[in-house]
């Protein structure tokens, strides 16, 4: 059984953040917070809207996000 004692999430809904995808740094806004990740992962993840691309990037691990 996985450890479900997660720390608080580092980022909040509506917060502007950056992350890397395919070697590019993207700038976006957090739209959805997945506490404990999706599909029973062992980390928090986020769905981030990148307006310049009109794209919602899903399930971005918290460790891959920076301000």
Phi, psi and omega in degrees: 000138182284152175286119181254018178268081184273148172288169176299155178288142184282327185246163183237160178298133180090353182285140176277129182219174175232155174201163181256141177214125181053040177080359179254144173272123180251148179247131181205185181237132179291126180253324183223136177253127178252092181295122182079007178078180179260156176054042174063039175284173180248032177208158176285150174219167187221153170254125189239127178271124173254102187297324181301332180254355186051047187229136174258112178273126189254148172060041177283120181297143181305323182294342181263005182253143175217165183267000000 
